[in-house]
Amino acid sequence: MASSSRKNGGSVVFEDYFPSMMEKLGSEGFMKELANGFNVLMDREKKVITFESLKKNSALLGLEGMNDDEITCMLREGDIDGDGALNEMEFCTLMFRLSPALMSDSKQLLEEAIFTGH
């Protein structure tokens, strides 16, 4: 994925690469990249990101140092429907929420998606 982290005094600090990816790929390309990230992280049988699938694949996000509590918090933060896992929409929403720069651009992205029919 397009973020990395490093430990800073016991907390995870995210480096936000999403704005530069958005600029390079455009909104449609960026959304495809998020979908690809979801597919890499999801449990193949359940078709959602579970605690186990995130723990197994967290190094792909640059989060190899995450402990179980941090993984649980990340899932809980993104789990909108309360099922304990992240579907693709919840994953994409969480990725936007973790990127302050993308949150400020989200209105433009929504308009582009609506008006271009994607």
PyMOL commands that set and color helices and strands:
alter all, ss='L'
color gray80, all
select helices_A, chain A and resi 18-41+51-61+68-78+88-97+100-115
alter helices_A, ss='H'
color red, helices_A
select strands_A, chain A and resi 3-8+11-16
alter strands_A, ss='S'
color yellow, strands_A
deselect
rebuild
show_as cartoon
